Amino acid sequence: MIGVKLPSWLHDSACSFYVLAVFVTMLGSSIVLLMEIEKAERAEAMRIGAPAIVDIQDFDREKHTGPAWEVYVRGQIDPSMNRELTKTEDGEVKNHAQMIPLYAVNATSFAVAPDAVLFENIYKYDSNPIGFDEMLEKRTTGKGPIGPIVEVNGLLETGTTASSMVSDAFLNANRTYDSAAPLIDPFLGSREEELQLEYHPYTILAAFLVISAVLLIYGNYVKRRSIAKRNAAQSSKP
């Protein structure tokens, strides 16, 4: 099947391909449903506007998070921890990101755990992360006791991979970090652009349906081959 080596049990069972086709269709439908929910949340976020800005030390997920997990916070950044991060698996880069910790606007030391971390995924390893640095420069509104004060609008990042990458960065730097601190994916561009879904949900569904159709076609081929083999075996009997 298009250069993919399949288990022997799959080659001999048309039913297995039918089951896989149903599974892929259900998976695609579930993903589209989640994307439609996210699309509705982002539309609601656009309708009501950004949440009121809050100092990061006063941030409460329940009170200060808008639709689509949107937040708007103010805090001090530590430029010395403006880091590019990579996560590898079997020697291959799987994730690439940039981060910087966010501390209370009145913090007087970076020795304590940050109140939040700004975390931006870089989806192509050779991407230039200058957009993150430009965002920090544009969002800087003043100077705190120990660092620049920024006002950042973005979405809460809930992925375990992001949390693991940030935790490893603080561990390697021998710095204090609290895994309960929120990770914020900042808007690098305009809020309107950032709240648009990158992919249309039904484009994703169409891709899954194409895969399902290929599985059904191959399943029918396996079925016909099995019938042909059985008929040939029967006709060869004396």
Sequence and secondary structure as in RCSB ss.txt:
>XXXX:A:sequence
MIGVKLPSWLHDSACSFYVLAVFVTMLGSSIVLLMEIEKAERAEAMRIGAPAIVDIQDFDREKHTGPAWEVYVRG
QIDPSMNRELTKTEDGEVKNHAQMIPLYAVNATSFAVAPDAVLFENIYKYDSNPIGFDEMLEKRTTGKGPIGPIV
EVNGLLETGTTASSMVSDAFLNANRTYDSAAPLIDPFLGSREEELQLEYHPYTILAAFLVISAVLLIYGNYVKRR
SIAKRNAAQSSKP
>XXXX:A:secstr
 TT    HHHHT HHHHHHHHHHHHHHHHHHHHHHHHHHHHHHHHHHH     EEGGG  HHHH BGGGEEEEEE
EE GGG EEEEEEETTEEEEEEEEEEEE TT   SSS  SEEEEEE SSTT  THHHHHHHHHHEEEE SSSEEE
EEEEEEE  HHHHHHHHHHHHHTT    TTS EEEE SS HHHHTS SS HHHHHHHHHHHHHHHHHHHHHHHHH
HHHHHHHHHHT  
